[in-house]
Amino acid sequence: MWRAYFYEKSWVGRWVYKPPATALWMGVLGGIAYTHVQSGELQPWALSLIGLGFALFLGVKISMMRRGKVVSFGADIINGSPWYIAVSYVTGYGLMIAGFILSFA
C-alpha cells in the first residue's frame, strides 16, 4: 500500500523518482540503439515497426497534453484514462520494443 502511494501520489515519487528512472531507461535504450546503428545493419521493416509504435505513443502523449496533463508517465496514462488510450499506449510501446529487438536480426 505504501509503495503505491509513494510512486503515484507523493511529490517524491512524482518529481524525484520518476524523471531519473525514465531518463535512465531512455539513456540505456538510446545507447544501445546508437551502438547498433553505428555497427550494425538497419532493417527497414523493423524501423517501420518502431515508427508505427512511436506514432501511437506520440498520439497518446498529445491527447494527454490536450487534456491538461503536461507531464505524464505510463502508470498515469494507464490507470486514469479510457481503455482505448491505455491500449494505444501499451501497443505503441510494444511495437517499439518489438521493432527494436527485431532490428538485430
C-alpha positions as a Markdown table, in Angstrom:
| # | Residue | x | y | z |
|---|---|---|---|---|
| 1 | Met | 0.0 | 0.0 | 0.0 |
| 2 | Trp | 2.7 | 2.5 | 0.9 |
| 3 | Arg | 4.6 | 1.7 | -2.4 |
| 4 | Ala | 1.5 | 2.7 | -4.5 |
| 5 | Tyr | 1.2 | 5.9 | -2.5 |
| 6 | Phe | 4.9 | 6.6 | -2.9 |
| 7 | Tyr | 5.2 | 6.1 | -6.6 |
| 8 | Glu | 1.8 | 7.7 | -7.6 |
| 9 | Lys | 0.7 | 10.2 | -5.0 |
| 10 | Ser | 3.7 | 11.6 | -3.2 |
| 11 | Trp | 5.7 | 14.5 | -4.6 |
| 12 | Val | 8.9 | 12.5 | -4.0 |
| 13 | Gly | 7.7 | 9.7 | -6.3 |
| 14 | Arg | 6.4 | 12.1 | -9.0 |
| 15 | Trp | 9.2 | 14.6 | -9.1 |
| 16 | Val | 12.3 | 12.8 | -7.6 |
| 17 | Tyr | 12.0 | 9.1 | -8.6 |
| 18 | Lys | 10.1 | 9.0 | -11.9 |
| 19 | Pro | 12.1 | 11.5 | -14.0 |
| 20 | Pro | 15.6 | 10.0 | -13.3 |
| 21 | Ala | 14.2 | 6.4 | -13.7 |
| 22 | Thr | 12.7 | 7.4 | -17.1 |
| 23 | Ala | 16.0 | 9.1 | -18.1 |
| 24 | Leu | 18.0 | 6.1 | -17.1 |
| 25 | Trp | 15.9 | 3.7 | -19.3 |
| 26 | Met | 15.9 | 6.2 | -22.2 |
| 27 | Gly | 19.7 | 6.5 | -21.8 |
| 28 | Val | 20.2 | 2.8 | -21.8 |
| 29 | Leu | 18.0 | 2.2 | -24.8 |
| 30 | Gly | 19.4 | 5.2 | -26.6 |
| 31 | Gly | 22.9 | 4.0 | -26.1 |
| 32 | Ile | 22.1 | 0.5 | -27.3 |
| 33 | Ala | 20.3 | 2.0 | -30.4 |
| 34 | Tyr | 23.3 | 4.3 | -31.1 |
| 35 | Thr | 25.8 | 1.4 | -30.9 |
| 36 | His | 23.5 | -0.7 | -33.1 |
| 37 | Val | 23.2 | 2.0 | -35.7 |
| 38 | Gln | 26.9 | 2.6 | -35.8 |
| 39 | Ser | 28.0 | -1.0 | -36.1 |
| 40 | Gly | 25.0 | -3.0 | -37.5 |
| 41 | Glu | 22.8 | -3.2 | -40.5 |
| 42 | Leu | 19.5 | -1.3 | -40.3 |
| 43 | Gln | 16.4 | -3.4 | -41.1 |
| 44 | Pro | 13.8 | -1.1 | -42.9 |
| 45 | Trp | 10.8 | -3.3 | -41.8 |
| 46 | Ala | 11.9 | -3.2 | -38.2 |
| 47 | Leu | 12.3 | 0.6 | -38.3 |
| 48 | Ser | 8.8 | 0.8 | -39.7 |
| 49 | Leu | 7.5 | -1.1 | -36.6 |
| 50 | Ile | 9.4 | 1.4 | -34.4 |
| 51 | Gly | 7.9 | 4.3 | -36.4 |
| 52 | Leu | 4.4 | 2.9 | -36.1 |
| 53 | Gly | 4.8 | 2.3 | -32.3 |
| 54 | Phe | 6.2 | 5.8 | -31.9 |
| 55 | Ala | 3.3 | 7.3 | -33.8 |
| 56 | Leu | 0.8 | 5.6 | -31.4 |
| 57 | Phe | 2.8 | 6.6 | -28.4 |
| 58 | Leu | 3.0 | 10.2 | -29.6 |
| 59 | Gly | -0.7 | 10.3 | -30.3 |
| 60 | Val | -1.4 | 9.3 | -26.7 |
| 61 | Lys | 1.0 | 11.9 | -25.4 |
| 62 | Ile | -0.5 | 14.7 | -27.5 |
| 63 | Ser | -4.0 | 13.6 | -26.3 |
| 64 | Met | -2.9 | 13.7 | -22.7 |
| 65 | Met | -1.4 | 17.2 | -23.2 |
| 66 | Arg | -4.7 | 18.4 | -24.7 |
| 67 | Arg | -6.4 | 17.2 | -21.5 |
| 68 | Gly | -4.1 | 19.3 | -19.4 |
| 69 | Lys | -1.6 | 16.8 | -18.3 |
| 70 | Val | 1.8 | 18.2 | -19.5 |
| 71 | Val | 3.9 | 15.6 | -17.7 |
| 72 | Ser | 2.5 | 12.1 | -17.7 |
| 73 | Phe | 4.1 | 8.7 | -17.2 |
| 74 | Gly | 2.9 | 5.2 | -18.1 |
| 75 | Ala | 1.1 | 4.5 | -14.8 |
| 76 | Asp | -0.7 | 7.8 | -15.0 |
| 77 | Ile | -1.9 | 7.1 | -18.5 |
| 78 | Ile | -3.0 | 3.5 | -18.0 |
| 79 | Asn | -4.8 | 4.0 | -14.6 |
| 80 | Gly | -6.6 | 7.2 | -15.2 |
| 81 | Ser | -7.6 | 7.1 | -18.8 |
| 82 | Pro | -10.2 | 5.5 | -21.1 |
| 83 | Trp | -9.4 | 2.0 | -22.3 |
| 84 | Tyr | -8.6 | 3.0 | -25.9 |
| 85 | Ile | -5.9 | 5.4 | -24.7 |
| 86 | Ala | -4.3 | 2.8 | -22.5 |
| 87 | Val | -4.4 | 0.2 | -25.2 |
| 88 | Ser | -2.8 | 2.6 | -27.7 |
| 89 | Tyr | -0.1 | 3.4 | -25.2 |
| 90 | Val | 0.8 | -0.2 | -24.4 |
| 91 | Thr | 0.6 | -1.2 | -28.1 |
| 92 | Gly | 2.9 | 1.7 | -29.1 |
| 93 | Tyr | 5.5 | 0.6 | -26.5 |
| 94 | Gly | 5.1 | -3.0 | -27.6 |
| 95 | Leu | 5.7 | -2.2 | -31.3 |
| 96 | Met | 8.7 | 0.0 | -30.5 |
| 97 | Ile | 10.2 | -2.8 | -28.3 |
| 98 | Ala | 9.5 | -5.5 | -30.9 |
| 99 | Gly | 10.9 | -3.4 | -33.7 |
| 100 | Phe | 14.0 | -2.6 | -31.7 |
| 101 | Ile | 14.6 | -6.3 | -30.9 |
| 102 | Leu | 13.8 | -7.4 | -34.5 |
| 103 | Ser | 16.2 | -4.9 | -35.9 |
| 104 | Phe | 19.1 | -7.0 | -34.5 |
| 105 | Ala | 18.1 | -9.9 | -36.8 |
